[in-house]
Amino acid sequence: MKLFPAIDILNGRAVRLLYGEKERVTDYGDPLDRAKMWADAGAQYLHVVDLGGAFDGKSGIDDTLGKIAALGVPVQSGGGLRTMEEIDRRFEAGASRVVLGTVCVRDPELLSCAVEKYGDRIVAGLDAKGGKIVVSGWTENSGLDAFEFGKKMRSLGIADAVFTDVGKDGALSGAAVEETARMAGTGLNVIASGGISGMDDLRALKAHGVYGAILGRAIYTGNIDLKTAIGEMRDAE
């Protein structure tokens, strides 16, 4: 199972939010320092999110992203991407893959254009609360059933998706294993996100055939040692 250490950027800082609420933030310092730390631990990918962009729709991490990408670890990045120009710019800044969330709901035409242009370098960001897709930095409930929406994304040619259970994100409360496995049943390569608190969560996700997992607060607090986790998940493949 592939592991994606997360670097969430807000106001130029690496942070973790509790339940996705920007008022409940923990500062973890310089994003580039964190990227170097995860790269030194053997990260095969980095998951870099522009939280400011996710909340206000204005992307602003290109310079930082470029420095992180220069470390040589492929970067998957999302947050605040609402136009093709912004998507292009995120790739130009150094992203290997781009995650689109709100666009998937609000602008299916743009999503289709992005997939046509970039193929499997476009990843769907499926953020759910109570089984419904939420958008705009998780502040708005779309009313769309998450799993039916996942099937729709697959039918549009999306191969990979980040599935976040917002109710667990940043809380170290345990991964949403059953819901994530159900999303994987749509045919998407699902990357689990939210609530992962320890190795048992990773093992459970792996046992259910989940493609990947994003690691956030658990590696920042030391609940999971990234190097050890990468080794075990690789050995289990």
C-alpha positions as CSV (number, residue, x, y, z in Angstrom):
1,M,0.0,0.0,0.0
2,K,1.4,3.4,-1.0
3,L,1.8,6.0,1.7
4,F,1.5,9.8,1.2
5,P,2.9,11.9,4.0
6,A,0.8,15.1,4.1
7,I,2.0,18.7,4.2
8,D,-1.0,21.0,4.6
9,I,-0.1,24.7,4.1
10,L,-1.9,27.6,5.7
11,N,-0.5,31.1,5.8
12,G,2.9,29.7,4.7
13,R,3.1,27.2,7.6
14,A,2.8,23.4,7.8
15,V,-0.3,22.8,9.9
16,R,-2.8,20.1,10.9
17,L,-6.5,21.0,11.4
18,L,-8.9,19.2,13.6
19,Y,-12.0,18.1,11.7
20,G,-11.0,20.4,8.9
21,E,-11.8,23.5,10.9
22,K,-9.3,26.3,10.3
23,E,-9.9,27.7,13.8
24,R,-8.6,24.4,15.3
25,V,-5.0,24.5,13.9
26,T,-1.7,23.1,15.1
27,D,1.4,24.7,13.7
28,Y,4.2,22.3,12.7
29,G,6.6,24.8,11.3
30,D,8.2,25.4,7.9
31,P,6.6,23.2,5.1
32,L,10.0,22.7,3.4
33,D,11.5,21.4,6.6
34,R,8.7,18.9,6.9
35,A,9.1,17.9,3.3
36,K,12.8,17.2,3.9
37,M,12.0,15.2,7.0
38,W,9.5,13.0,5.1
39,A,11.9,12.7,2.1
40,D,14.7,11.6,4.4
41,A,12.4,8.9,5.9
42,G,12.0,7.4,2.5
43,A,8.8,8.9,1.3
44,Q,7.9,7.8,-2.3
45,Y,5.3,10.6,-2.6
46,L,4.3,13.8,-0.8
47,H,0.7,15.1,-0.5
48,V,0.8,18.9,-0.4
49,V,-2.4,20.8,0.1
50,D,-3.1,24.5,-0.1
51,L,-5.5,25.0,2.7
52,G,-5.8,28.7,2.1
53,G,-6.8,28.0,-1.5
54,A,-9.3,25.3,-0.3
55,F,-11.0,27.8,2.0
56,D,-11.0,30.9,-0.1
57,G,-10.5,29.6,-3.7
58,K,-7.2,31.5,-4.2
59,S,-4.2,29.3,-4.7
60,G,-1.0,30.6,-3.4
61,I,1.6,27.9,-2.7
62,D,3.5,27.8,-6.0
63,D,6.8,29.0,-4.7
64,T,6.8,26.6,-1.7
65,L,5.6,23.7,-3.9
66,G,8.4,24.3,-6.3
67,K,11.0,24.1,-3.5
68,I,9.3,20.9,-2.2
69,A,9.2,19.3,-5.7
70,A,12.9,20.1,-6.1
71,L,13.7,17.6,-3.4
72,G,13.0,14.9,-6.0
73,V,10.0,13.2,-4.4
74,P,6.9,13.2,-6.6
75,V,4.3,15.6,-5.3
76,Q,0.5,15.2,-5.3
77,S,-1.2,18.5,-4.7
78,G,-4.6,20.0,-4.3
79,G,-6.5,22.9,-2.7
80,G,-7.9,26.0,-4.3
81,L,-7.9,24.9,-7.9
82,R,-10.9,26.3,-9.7
83,T,-9.7,27.0,-13.3
84,M,-7.6,25.4,-15.9
85,E,-5.1,28.1,-15.5
86,E,-4.7,27.3,-11.8
87,I,-4.4,23.6,-12.6
88,D,-1.8,24.3,-15.3
89,R,0.1,26.5,-12.8
90,R,0.1,23.8,-10.1
91,F,1.7,21.4,-12.6
92,E,4.1,24.0,-13.7
93,A,5.1,24.6,-10.1
94,G,6.2,21.0,-9.8
95,A,3.2,18.8,-9.0
96,S,3.3,15.3,-10.5
97,R,-0.4,14.8,-9.8
98,V,-3.2,17.3,-9.0
99,V,-6.2,16.6,-6.8
100,L,-9.5,18.3,-7.7
101,G,-12.3,18.4,-5.2
102,T,-14.8,21.2,-5.4
103,V,-14.4,21.3,-9.2
104,C,-15.6,17.7,-9.5
105,V,-19.0,18.8,-8.1
106,R,-19.3,22.4,-9.3
107,D,-17.6,22.3,-12.7
108,P,-17.8,18.8,-14.4
109,E,-16.9,20.4,-17.7
110,L,-13.6,21.7,-16.3
111,L,-13.0,18.3,-14.8
112,S,-13.5,16.6,-18.1
113,C,-11.1,19.0,-19.8
114,A,-8.5,18.5,-17.1
115,V,-8.8,14.7,-17.5
116,E,-8.5,15.0,-21.3
117,K,-5.4,17.1,-20.9
118,Y,-3.6,15.4,-18.1
119,G,-5.1,11.9,-18.0
120,D,-4.3,9.9,-14.8
121,R,-2.4,12.8,-13.4
122,I,-5.7,14.1,-12.3
123,V,-7.0,12.7,-9.0
124,A,-10.5,13.2,-7.6
125,G,-10.8,14.5,-4.1
126,L,-13.8,12.9,-2.5
127,D,-14.5,14.5,0.9
128,A,-17.5,13.1,2.7
129,K,-19.3,13.8,5.9
130,G,-22.2,11.5,6.9
131,G,-22.0,9.8,3.5
132,K,-22.4,13.0,1.6
133,I,-19.9,14.9,-0.5
134,V,-18.7,18.2,1.0
135,V,-17.0,21.0,-0.9
136,S,-15.3,24.4,-0.4
137,G,-12.8,23.4,2.2
138,W,-15.4,21.0,3.7
139,T,-17.7,24.0,4.6
140,E,-20.6,23.1,2.3
141,N,-22.6,19.9,2.0
142,S,-23.4,19.1,-1.7
143,G,-26.1,16.6,-0.8
144,L,-24.6,14.1,-3.2
145,D,-24.2,10.5,-2.1
146,A,-20.4,9.9,-1.8
147,F,-20.4,6.4,-3.2
148,E,-22.6,7.1,-6.2
149,F,-20.4,10.1,-6.9
150,G,-17.3,7.9,-6.7
151,K,-18.9,5.7,-9.4
152,K,-19.5,8.8,-11.5
153,M,-15.9,9.8,-11.2
154,R,-14.8,6.4,-12.4
155,S,-17.1,6.6,-15.4
156,L,-15.5,9.9,-16.4
157,G,-12.1,8.3,-16.6
158,I,-10.7,9.1,-13.2
159,A,-8.4,6.3,-12.0
160,D,-7.3,7.5,-8.5
161,A,-9.2,9.3,-5.7
162,V,-8.4,10.6,-2.3
163,F,-11.3,9.7,0.0
164,T,-11.5,11.7,3.2
165,D,-13.9,11.1,6.1
166,V,-14.1,14.7,7.3
167,G,-15.6,13.6,10.6
168,K,-12.4,11.8,11.5
169,D,-9.8,14.1,9.9
170,G,-7.0,15.2,12.2
171,A,-8.5,13.5,15.2
172,L,-6.4,10.3,15.4
173,S,-9.8,8.6,15.9
174,G,-9.2,5.6,13.6
175,A,-9.5,5.2,9.9
176,A,-12.9,4.9,8.2
177,V,-12.0,1.4,7.0
178,E,-15.4,0.1,5.9
179,E,-16.4,3.3,4.1
180,T,-13.0,3.5,2.4
181,A,-13.3,-0.2,1.3
182,R,-16.8,0.5,0.0
183,M,-15.4,3.5,-2.0
184,A,-12.7,1.2,-3.4
185,G,-15.5,-1.0,-4.7
186,T,-16.4,1.7,-7.2
187,G,-13.3,0.7,-9.2
188,L,-11.3,3.7,-8.1
189,N,-7.8,3.3,-6.7
190,V,-8.7,4.8,-3.4
191,I,-6.2,6.7,-1.2
192,A,-7.6,6.8,2.4
193,S,-7.4,10.0,4.3
194,G,-8.6,11.0,7.8
195,G,-8.3,9.6,11.3
196,I,-5.4,7.2,10.7
197,S,-3.9,6.9,14.2
198,G,-1.5,4.0,14.1
199,M,-0.1,0.9,12.3
200,D,-3.3,-1.1,13.0
201,D,-5.3,1.4,10.8
202,L,-2.8,0.9,8.0
203,R,-2.9,-2.8,8.3
204,A,-6.7,-2.9,8.2
205,L,-6.8,-0.7,5.1
206,K,-4.2,-2.9,3.4
207,A,-6.2,-6.0,4.3
208,H,-9.2,-4.5,2.6
209,G,-7.2,-3.9,-0.6
210,V,-7.1,-0.1,-0.3
211,Y,-4.6,1.4,-2.8
212,G,-3.0,4.0,-0.6
213,A,-3.2,6.1,2.6
214,I,-2.4,9.8,3.4
215,L,-0.6,10.2,6.8
216,G,-1.1,13.4,8.6
217,R,-1.2,14.1,12.4
218,A,-0.1,10.5,13.2
219,I,3.4,11.1,11.7
220,Y,3.6,14.6,13.1
221,T,3.0,13.3,16.6
222,G,5.1,10.2,16.3
223,N,2.2,7.8,16.6
224,I,3.4,6.3,13.3
225,D,7.1,6.2,12.3
226,L,7.0,7.0,8.6
227,K,10.2,5.0,7.7
228,T,8.9,1.9,9.6
229,A,5.4,2.2,8.0
230,I,6.8,2.5,4.5
231,G,8.9,-0.6,5.0
232,E,6.0,-2.7,6.4
233,M,3.5,-1.6,3.7
234,R,6.1,-2.2,1.0
235,D,6.9,-5.7,2.3
236,A,3.3,-6.5,2.5
237,E,2.8,-5.9,-1.2
